[in-house]
Amino acid sequence: MKWQKPPLWPVAKPAVAGLVCGILATMAAEDFARVGLPYLRMGWLLLVVLGFGFARMRDRNDQSEPKYKDQLGGIMTVLVLGYWPQLVFSVWFVFVIAIWMWQSTYLWKRDFPPFRLGMWLGYGMMSGFWVASIFTALLLL
């Protein structure tokens, strides 16, 4: 899908969903700790579930045949690549946020397949998740 002007929904909706998941996971950190579950992993699993809903999102003006599986594949690829390396490289979230900002500035200008749109949505979800979990942890924990 190629847009004439920058669209707001592929940038705002995934980032807000990630923010909400990050805040909820960090606020429930003590509850997850009692059960023995890492709280960030529970927030990430919530993002994975939300990813199925985001895979069905399309632009109203897009007349092409929907390829939900391709878009879901892009979302899930980024959700995995945006979370698991963080366990080894403690500053991985910086790269995830930088890639999302870079894609948000140029992806709408060209015609990319649904897999790339799914990656853009996934990067937005992970960026919001990391920002919210860091700031909520600083404020609450």
C-alpha positions as a printed NumPy array, in Angstrom:
array([[  0.   ,   0.   ,   0.   ],
       [  1.32 ,   3.425,  -0.951],
       [ -0.103,   6.527,   0.698],
       [ -0.234,  10.088,  -0.597],
       [  0.447,  11.557,   2.844],
       [  1.741,   9.953,   6.04 ],
       [ -0.951,   7.794,   7.644],
       [ -1.521,   8.002,  11.379],
       [ -3.002,   4.595,  12.183],
       [  0.087,   2.426,  11.426],
       [  2.123,   4.638,  13.729],
       [ -0.267,   5.468,  16.556],
       [ -2.391,   2.354,  17.108],
       [  0.451,  -0.171,  17.505],
       [  2.461,   2.201,  19.683],
       [ -0.525,   2.827,  21.964],
       [ -1.194,  -0.924,  22.175],
       [  2.441,  -1.469,  23.151],
       [  2.262,   1.322,  25.711],
       [ -0.821,  -0.21 ,  27.319],
       [  0.72 ,  -3.698,  27.403],
       [  3.962,  -2.37 ,  28.881],
       [  2.157,  -0.399,  31.573],
       [ -0.164,  -3.281,  32.48 ],
       [  2.694,  -5.789,  32.636],
       [  4.865,  -3.553,  34.8  ],
       [  2.011,  -2.62 ,  37.125],
       [  1.26 ,  -6.311,  37.659],
       [  4.924,  -7.226,  38.2  ],
       [  4.399,  -8.223,  41.83 ],
       [  1.479, -10.478,  40.937],
       [  3.511, -12.205,  38.231],
       [  6.493, -12.56 ,  40.597],
       [  4.34 , -14.451,  43.114],
       [  3.511, -16.987,  40.426],
       [  7.13 , -17.092,  39.229],
       [  6.595, -15.505,  35.816],
       [  8.706, -12.662,  34.407],
       [  6.398,  -9.685,  34.025],
       [  7.855,  -8.486,  30.73 ],
       [  7.228, -11.881,  29.182],
       [  3.563, -11.671,  30.144],
       [  3.299,  -8.245,  28.511],
       [  5.014,  -9.631,  25.434],
       [  2.567, -12.548,  25.282],
       [ -0.27 , -10.035,  25.434],
       [  1.312,  -8.253,  22.461],
       [  1.462, -11.559,  20.586],
       [ -2.279, -12.016,  21.143],
       [ -2.953,  -8.438,  20.034],
       [ -0.813,  -9.075,  16.96 ],
       [ -3.551, -11.3  ,  15.543],
       [ -5.954,  -8.351,  15.661],
       [ -3.418,  -5.995,  14.109],
       [ -2.852,  -8.45 ,  11.261],
       [ -6.426,  -7.758,  10.121],
       [ -5.956,  -3.974,   9.989],
       [ -5.981,  -2.379,   6.553],
       [ -6.24 ,   1.048,   5.085],
       [ -9.751,   1.964,   3.946],
       [ -8.478,   2.992,   0.518],
       [ -6.577,  -0.242,  -0.124],
       [ -8.39 ,  -2.091,  -2.9  ],
       [ -5.927,  -4.96 ,  -3.223],
       [ -6.714,  -8.446,  -2.006],
       [ -6.036,  -8.706,   1.745],
       [ -3.064, -10.861,   2.703],
       [ -3.583, -11.285,   6.419],
       [ -1.136, -14.178,   6.767],
       [  1.69 , -12.139,   5.274],
       [  0.956,  -9.198,   7.55 ],
       [  0.698, -11.51 ,  10.575],
       [  4.038, -13.051,   9.604],
       [  5.672,  -9.622,   9.617],
       [  4.172,  -8.751,  12.988],
       [  5.216, -12.017,  14.623],
       [  8.721, -11.832,  13.144],
       [  9.287,  -8.427,  14.692],
       [  7.684,  -9.396,  18.003],
       [ 10.153, -12.268,  18.286],
       [ 13.159, -10.277,  17.034],
       [ 12.19 ,  -7.279,  19.157],
       [ 11.929,  -9.186,  22.446],
       [ 14.208, -12.23 ,  22.674],
       [ 17.555, -10.526,  21.847],
       [ 16.828,  -8.174,  24.771],
       [ 17.551, -11.116,  27.068],
       [ 21.155, -11.172,  25.79 ],
       [ 21.795,  -7.555,  24.732],
       [ 20.506,  -5.175,  27.371],
       [ 20.258,  -2.186,  25.01 ],
       [ 18.409,  -3.997,  22.214],
       [ 15.33 ,  -1.819,  22.762],
       [ 17.256,   1.178,  21.4  ],
       [ 17.651,  -0.567,  18.04 ],
       [ 13.982,  -1.553,  17.968],
       [ 12.844,   2.018,  18.608],
       [ 15.339,   3.432,  16.075],
       [ 14.175,   1.021,  13.363],
       [ 10.535,   1.908,  14.048],
       [ 11.254,   5.628,  13.801],
       [ 13.226,   5.093,  10.595],
       [ 10.453,   3.011,   9.038],
       [  7.803,   5.525,  10.098],
       [  9.576,   8.237,   8.149],
       [  9.923,   6.433,   4.817],
       [  7.725,   3.319,   4.597],
       [  4.541,   5.175,   3.647],
       [  6.242,   6.756,   0.599],
       [  6.721,   3.494,  -1.287],
       [  4.592,   0.515,  -2.182],
       [  5.608,  -2.355,   0.089],
       [  4.077,  -5.813,   0.515],
       [  1.888,  -6.691,   3.522],
       [  4.809,  -8.438,   5.244],
       [  6.67 ,  -5.111,   5.459],
       [  3.546,  -3.343,   6.707],
       [  3.274,  -6.059,   9.355],
       [  6.875,  -5.423,  10.337],
       [  6.112,  -1.713,  10.681],
       [  3.158,  -2.507,  12.941],
       [  5.263,  -4.93 ,  14.971],
       [  8.049,  -2.409,  15.456],
       [  5.472,   0.106,  16.656],
       [  4.064,  -2.388,  19.154],
       [  7.507,  -3.276,  20.511],
       [  8.629,   0.36 ,  20.68 ],
       [  5.605,   1.342,  22.732],
       [  6.106,  -1.724,  24.92 ],
       [  9.748,  -0.951,  25.707],
       [  9.158,   2.752,  26.349],
       [  6.184,   2.093,  28.633],
       [  7.851,  -0.71 ,  30.566],
       [ 10.986,   1.374,  31.183],
       [  9.142,   4.475,  32.36 ],
       [  6.596,   2.542,  34.397],
       [  9.366,   0.554,  36.058],
       [ 11.187,   3.775,  36.917],
       [  8.045,   5.244,  38.438],
       [  6.597,   2.203,  40.224],
       [  9.317,  -0.3  ,  41.031]])
